[in-house]
Amino acid sequence: MMKIARGFAAFGTAMLLCLFFACCGRNDDRTLIHALLEKIGQRVEEKDTEGLMAFLEEDFQDFEKRDKALAEKMVRDYLRDYRGIVMYILGTRIDEIEEGEASVQTEVVLSSGAAKAFRKLFRAFGDFYRFDLKLRKAGEGWRISYARWQYIGLNDLSPESLSLLKKIFPGI
């Protein structure tokens, strides 16, 4: 009877460990994807075009058929034309992670101009965008293979994004 109990305990422990490592693996990818988005936000604020391009796959294409070279020109022009850019990442939904590919939707607010504290004080949100991204696993991280974005209004934000916006700008 003791052998059966020990065998069952060993089997149960092995199953729990497998479940734990399987969940951790998925969470690791989710953590890496969230970290990628945070790094992108930092590069935008630093106006680091080269750093941003490092997050794109060589065969990157956007919804308007821009390749990586054209995307770089667009980003460089945008970053040159605005000063004091701040990017807040709001709600992010990772739809699926399968076979080294992931689908992600994230909403961000981009603002430029006066100091960050001034924008918070006067609730100058900036412009809201929704990004639909296709990511591909690249070594230990993720890179963007496709991007689609659209300008959205405050009323179009997901409930999660609106909740995060209220934390950034209390009292809205």
N, C-alpha and C positions, 0 to 999 in steps of 0.2 A: 504494500500500500504506500509506503514511504517513497519507493522508487517511482511510482506513478505520480505522486504529488510533486516530487522534485522534477520529474520530466515535464509535467504540466507547467510548473513554475518557470522552468528554463524556456519552454516553448512560448509562454506568455511574455516573458522578458524579451525574448528574441523578437517577437511580433511588435512589442511596444517600441523597441529600438529601431526596427525597420520603419514603423510609422513615424517616429520622431525624426529620423534622418530624411525620410521622404518629405515631411512637412518642412523641415529646415531647408532642404534643397529648394523648394518652391519659394520659401520666404527669403532665402538668399538672393534668388533672382529678382524678386520684388524689391528687396532692399537695394540691390545694385541698380535697378531701374530708377527708383526714387533718387538714389545718389547721382545718377546720370543727369536727371532733370535739375537737381540742385547745382551741379557743376555747370550746366548750360546757363542757368540763371546767373551764376558768378561770372562766367565769361562774357555774357551780355553786358553786365554792369561794368566790367573791366574794359569793354570794347575790344575784346580779344578775338578778332576774326579768325586768325590761324587756330586758336584754341577751339573755337566753335566748329571749324571745318574738320578737326580731328575726330569729332563725334559723328561725322557722316561717313557712310560706306562709300567706297569708290564708285559704285554703280547707283548712287543716290539719285532719286528723281522726286520732284514734288508734283502736286496736282496740276500744275501748269506746264509740265514736261521740262522744267528746269533741271539740268544736271548739276553736279557738284560745283563746276566752274561758274555757272551762271548764278547758282545759289550764293556762292562766295561773293560775287560782284554785288548782288542785291543786299546781302548782309553788310558788306563793307560800306556801301552807299548809305544804308539806314543808320548805321552806327556813326558815320561821319556827320550826318545831318542833325543829330540830336545830341544835346549835352546832358550830363547827369542822369543817365538812364537807370531806372530801377525796375526790376522784374520780381513780382511776387507770384510764386507758384501757388495756385489755389487747389481746387479739387483735382485729383488724379485717379483714374480708373484703369486698372490693368485687366483687360478683358480676357486674354488667354496667353498662356506661355506653353508653346508646343514645339518640340524638335528644333530648338535653337532660334525660334522666332516668337515675337510678342506683339500684341496689338494694345496700344495705349491711347487713352484720351485724357488730355489735361487742359485745364483752363488757367490762364495767366492774366495778370494785369501788368501792362507796361506803361510807365510814365517817365517823363523827362522834364528837364528844366531845373527848377529851384531845388534846394536841399531836401533830403528825405524827410527831415523833421517838419519842414514847412508843408510838404504835401500831406503828411499825417494830420497836422494841426488844422488845415483847411479842407480836409477830406477831398483833396484833388486826386481822385482815384487813378485816372489815366484811361487807357483803352483796354478793353477786355477782348481776349482772343481764346478760341477753342482750337486746340491742336489735336489732330488724329495722326498718330504715328505708327509706323511699322518698324520694329526693331529687330536686329539680328545679333545673335550672340557672337562676340568677337573675343576669343581668349577668355579672360576672366570677367569681361565686362560686356556692355551692349553698345551698339551703334545704330544710328538711324538710317534706314534704307528708303523710307518714303515718308513724306509729310504733307499734310493738308491742313490749312488753317482758315479760319474765318473770324471776322470781327463780330462780336456779339454785344448786346446791351446788358446793362445791370440786371434787367428782368429775365434775361435768358440764362443766367448763371445757374448751375446745378445747386441743389440745396447744400451740398457739402462745400462748394466754393463760396456760397453766400455766407455760410457759417464761419469759414476761415477769414473772409473779408471783414466780417464784424469783429473778429479778434484783432485784426490789423488796424482797423478803423472803428474803435468802439463808438457806439452812439448812432450808428447809421440805421 
